[in-house]
């Protein structure tokens, strides 16, 4: 079973189109989107239309929630007054240009998706996958890579997740963390799937994840669960120049160029 997961498109249609084209070549069994379809760029309606056309199961991100509710607040965390002002211009612009059909779709998106995999009826061979945007607790909570291991394990135990997939920080990583269960060492996996349309890890290419699960995948063997981060180049200048030609702050264009 080969599953692709992507997130944080942020109205960047050229990036989404490049990622979907790359996925089309990968012989995937399933595709899931972890939200934040809109904000910061100029194609919110087109991005939503493409996701809907392909019938990709999608959960809400904090930006989708804000725009879906026609709220002036995207639930984002800004460190400075300048960042807050730029962010306000983004959600105000997005709220102005989205259609009511787009808004209605965003408003009704589910907040998480749970998948259970078993290669037979034995409980020991069951794997629980939980797909969220920010964290299992809050749609806009940031789960950074340096979060203490005990905190991650406690959170995942509370929601019974063996593999937790999330986005929101726009910085991809994979952590396999050991814990004891009935005399066995097992592993819980925390996977940040990065961002399609607004990377923040110094690589302007789009990012998504492919996880491969087979009958040999076991929670006792962290290497048996394959997680590949796929980077996809796209026409960054097309997206950046569209931002510069719009009422959006030109700073967003430069962010796309430099990640």
Backbone torsions as a table, in degrees:
resi	resn	phi	psi	omega
1	UNK	NA	118.8	179.9
2	UNK	-114.7	116.6	-174.2
3	UNK	-117.7	129.8	174.7
4	UNK	-101.3	139.4	176.8
5	UNK	-132.6	136.4	178.9
6	UNK	-142.8	164.0	-172.8
7	UNK	-159.0	168.9	168.8
8	UNK	53.3	60.2	176.9
9	UNK	-76.2	-39.0	176.4
10	UNK	52.2	53.1	171.6
11	UNK	61.5	21.1	-179.5
12	UNK	-97.3	88.1	-175.4
13	UNK	-65.0	-43.6	178.3
14	UNK	-58.2	-37.9	178.5
15	UNK	-66.8	-44.6	179.4
16	UNK	-62.0	-44.5	-179.5
17	UNK	-61.4	-38.9	179.2
18	UNK	-66.5	-41.6	-180.0
19	UNK	-66.5	-44.8	179.6
20	UNK	-63.7	-37.7	177.1
21	UNK	-64.3	-39.2	177.7
22	UNK	-66.2	-42.8	178.0
23	UNK	-61.4	-36.3	-178.4
24	UNK	-60.9	-21.3	-178.5
25	UNK	-93.7	-0.2	-168.0
26	UNK	-102.1	1.3	179.2
27	UNK	54.1	54.5	-177.2
28	UNK	-85.9	153.2	177.4
29	UNK	-94.0	-25.6	-179.4
30	UNK	-158.5	154.0	178.7
31	UNK	-135.9	135.2	178.6
32	UNK	-132.7	146.8	177.1
33	UNK	-117.2	133.2	-174.2
34	UNK	-103.4	22.5	165.8
35	UNK	96.1	-173.9	-169.2
36	UNK	56.4	64.3	178.3
37	UNK	-76.3	-25.2	-168.9
38	UNK	-122.6	172.8	177.1
39	UNK	99.5	142.1	169.8
40	UNK	78.8	-16.6	178.4
41	UNK	-136.7	-172.1	-161.2
42	UNK	-103.4	1.1	-173.8
43	UNK	-120.7	48.2	-178.8
44	UNK	-62.6	-42.5	-178.7
45	UNK	-68.0	-38.3	-178.9
46	UNK	-69.6	-38.2	177.7
47	UNK	-64.1	-47.5	178.7
48	UNK	-61.1	-40.9	179.8
49	UNK	-62.0	-39.5	-179.8
50	UNK	-68.0	-42.0	177.3
51	UNK	-61.9	-43.2	-179.1
52	UNK	-69.3	-38.8	179.3
53	UNK	-59.3	-38.7	-178.9
54	UNK	-86.7	-4.4	179.7
55	UNK	55.4	44.0	179.5
56	UNK	-80.7	122.2	176.1
57	UNK	-58.6	127.7	-170.0
58	UNK	-137.5	141.5	172.9
59	UNK	-109.0	164.6	-178.2
60	UNK	-80.3	137.3	165.4
61	UNK	-95.1	172.2	-179.2
62	UNK	-61.6	-34.6	179.1
63	UNK	-70.3	-39.3	177.0
64	UNK	-62.4	-40.3	179.2
65	UNK	-62.3	-46.4	-179.2
66	UNK	-61.7	-48.3	-178.6
67	UNK	-70.1	-37.8	177.8
68	UNK	-59.3	-33.1	179.2
69	UNK	-92.8	5.1	-176.6
70	UNK	55.7	36.8	-178.1
71	UNK	-88.0	148.5	173.6
72	UNK	-81.1	4.9	-176.3
73	UNK	-121.0	125.1	-179.6
74	UNK	-92.2	-2.0	-178.1
75	UNK	73.5	19.5	-178.3
76	UNK	-87.5	156.7	176.4
77	UNK	-105.5	118.0	179.7
78	UNK	-113.7	138.8	-174.7
79	UNK	-87.3	-24.8	-176.3
80	UNK	-132.3	163.8	176.8
81	UNK	-64.1	-33.3	178.3
82	UNK	-64.4	-46.6	178.1
83	UNK	-61.3	-40.2	-180.0
84	UNK	-63.8	-40.6	178.9
85	UNK	-65.1	-42.7	177.6
86	UNK	-62.7	-43.6	180.0
87	UNK	-63.4	-37.1	178.5
88	UNK	-64.3	-39.1	177.2
89	UNK	-63.0	-34.4	-179.7
90	UNK	-66.2	-50.8	-176.6
91	UNK	-71.3	-32.7	176.5
92	UNK	-63.1	-43.7	178.2
93	UNK	-62.9	-45.9	-178.5
94	UNK	-62.9	-42.7	178.2
95	UNK	-62.6	-29.7	178.9
96	UNK	-73.4	-36.5	-169.6
97	UNK	-100.0	-13.9	179.9
98	UNK	-71.1	145.3	175.3
99	UNK	-79.2	163.3	177.5
100	UNK	-66.1	-30.4	176.4
101	UNK	-64.6	-44.8	177.2
102	UNK	-61.5	-46.1	-178.3
103	UNK	-61.0	-41.6	179.7
104	UNK	-63.7	-39.2	177.8
105	UNK	-63.5	-47.2	-179.0
106	UNK	-61.9	-39.2	-177.2
107	UNK	-64.2	-30.4	-174.6
108	UNK	-98.3	6.1	179.1
109	UNK	-66.0	140.9	176.5
110	UNK	-69.3	161.8	-176.1
111	UNK	-94.2	-17.0	174.0
112	UNK	-158.4	163.8	174.9
113	UNK	-131.4	131.9	176.4
114	UNK	-113.6	134.3	178.0
115	UNK	-124.2	134.4	177.9
116	UNK	-117.0	127.2	179.2
117	UNK	-118.4	133.7	175.9
118	UNK	-141.7	131.8	177.1
119	UNK	-90.5	-7.9	167.6
120	UNK	-160.5	-169.3	-172.6
121	UNK	-82.7	-0.6	-177.5
122	UNK	-77.3	133.2	-178.9
123	UNK	-59.4	-32.7	-177.3
124	UNK	-65.6	-19.7	-178.0
125	UNK	-100.9	14.4	-179.7
126	UNK	-92.0	137.8	175.2
127	UNK	-126.2	128.6	179.2
128	UNK	-102.9	121.2	177.3
129	UNK	-108.1	128.8	177.8
130	UNK	-119.6	127.7	-178.9
131	UNK	-109.4	119.3	179.2
132	UNK	-132.9	172.3	175.7
133	UNK	-92.1	-61.8	179.5
134	UNK	-93.9	-66.0	176.8
135	UNK	-152.8	172.0	175.7
136	UNK	-65.0	-19.8	-175.3
137	UNK	-92.4	-39.4	-176.0
138	UNK	-143.5	139.7	-177.8
139	UNK	-63.7	-24.9	-177.0
140	UNK	-116.4	21.6	175.2
141	UNK	-80.7	135.3	180.0
142	UNK	-91.3	121.7	174.2
143	UNK	-104.7	92.4	-179.1
144	UNK	-82.8	162.0	-173.8
145	UNK	-64.9	-27.5	-177.2
146	UNK	-87.7	11.9	177.2
147	UNK	-61.5	136.7	-179.2
148	UNK	-56.5	140.5	-177.2
149	UNK	-58.3	-41.6	-179.8
150	UNK	-60.5	-37.3	179.4
151	UNK	-65.9	-44.0	177.7
152	UNK	-60.8	-49.0	-176.8
153	UNK	-62.9	-40.3	179.6
154	UNK	-63.7	-45.1	179.1
155	UNK	-61.1	-44.9	-177.2
156	UNK	-70.9	-33.4	176.0
157	UNK	-65.4	-40.0	-179.1
158	UNK	-59.9	-34.5	-178.0
159	UNK	-104.3	7.5	178.2
160	UNK	53.7	52.9	178.5
161	UNK	-113.1	123.8	173.7
162	UNK	-86.0	-38.5	174.0
163	UNK	-122.9	120.8	179.7
164	UNK	-111.4	120.2	178.9
165	UNK	-109.8	135.4	-176.9
166	UNK	-157.5	170.5	177.7
167	UNK	-132.5	-124.6	170.8
168	UNK	77.1	-41.7	180.0
169	UNK	-82.9	-19.2	-179.1
170	UNK	68.6	19.9	179.9
171	UNK	-128.3	108.5	-173.0
172	UNK	-75.5	144.8	172.1
173	UNK	-166.0	164.9	177.9
174	UNK	-137.6	122.8	176.0
175	UNK	-121.3	127.5	173.2
176	UNK	-106.7	119.9	-169.8
177	UNK	-121.0	123.9	-175.6
178	UNK	-78.7	149.6	172.2
179	UNK	-152.6	160.4	-177.8
180	UNK	-95.5	135.4	179.2
181	UNK	-143.4	110.6	177.8
182	UNK	50.8	46.7	176.2
183	UNK	81.2	1.8	178.4
184	UNK	-111.2	150.4	168.7
185	UNK	-92.5	117.3	176.1
186	UNK	-113.8	172.9	-178.3
187	UNK	-132.0	136.3	168.1
188	UNK	-103.4	141.6	-175.1
189	UNK	-113.6	124.1	173.8
190	UNK	-107.5	120.0	-173.8
191	UNK	-126.6	110.8	171.3
192	UNK	-88.7	122.3	-170.3
193	UNK	-90.1	6.2	175.6
194	UNK	74.7	-159.2	-174.8
195	UNK	-133.6	137.6	174.1
196	UNK	-76.8	-47.7	-167.3
197	UNK	-109.0	-3.4	-177.6
198	UNK	-154.6	60.8	-178.8
199	UNK	-59.2	150.1	178.8
200	UNK	-131.2	23.3	-176.5
201	UNK	-111.1	18.1	178.4
202	UNK	87.1	-2.8	178.5
203	UNK	-117.2	110.5	-175.5
204	UNK	-71.3	-8.9	178.3
205	UNK	-68.6	150.1	174.9
206	UNK	-64.0	153.8	179.6
207	UNK	-131.8	138.1	167.4
208	UNK	-146.9	174.6	-173.4
209	UNK	-122.4	142.6	167.1
210	UNK	-118.5	122.6	174.8
211	UNK	-108.3	132.8	-179.1
212	UNK	-112.0	121.3	177.8
213	UNK	-117.5	131.4	178.9
214	UNK	-131.2	-179.8	176.9
215	UNK	-65.8	-15.8	177.3
216	UNK	-90.9	-4.2	-179.5
217	UNK	-75.5	120.8	-177.9
218	UNK	-132.1	146.8	177.3
219	UNK	-69.5	-17.6	178.5
220	UNK	-82.3	-12.1	-178.4
221	UNK	-125.7	100.2	-174.9
222	UNK	-63.6	-27.8	-178.6
223	UNK	-77.0	-10.5	-178.9
224	UNK	-82.3	-8.2	176.4
225	UNK	-107.6	106.7	-171.9
226	UNK	-89.7	123.1	177.9
227	UNK	-123.3	114.4	-179.0
228	UNK	-111.9	128.9	174.5
229	UNK	-92.6	121.0	-176.4
230	UNK	-105.3	124.0	176.6
231	UNK	-104.6	132.8	-173.9
232	UNK	-125.9	119.4	174.6
233	UNK	-71.1	148.8	176.1
234	UNK	-146.0	176.4	-177.3
235	UNK	-79.3	83.5	-178.2
236	UNK	-61.0	-40.3	-177.8
237	UNK	-63.5	-36.5	177.8
238	UNK	-60.6	-45.2	179.8
239	UNK	-68.1	-43.1	-178.1
240	UNK	-64.7	-43.5	-178.8
241	UNK	-68.7	-31.4	176.0
242	UNK	-65.9	-38.2	175.9
243	UNK	-63.5	-45.3	-178.5
244	UNK	-64.4	-28.0	179.7
245	UNK	-86.8	-0.9	-177.6
246	UNK	-107.0	175.6	175.3
247	UNK	-71.6	-6.0	179.6
248	UNK	-66.0	152.3	176.9
249	UNK	-60.4	137.3	-179.4
250	UNK	-65.8	-18.2	176.6
251	UNK	-57.8	-32.1	179.4
252	UNK	-65.8	-32.8	177.6
253	UNK	-64.1	-44.8	-179.5
254	UNK	-66.8	-33.0	175.9
255	UNK	-61.3	-37.3	178.1
256	UNK	-65.4	-37.1	-177.9
257	UNK	-71.4	-33.9	-172.3
258	UNK	-107.8	-15.2	-178.6
259	UNK	53.9	NA	NA
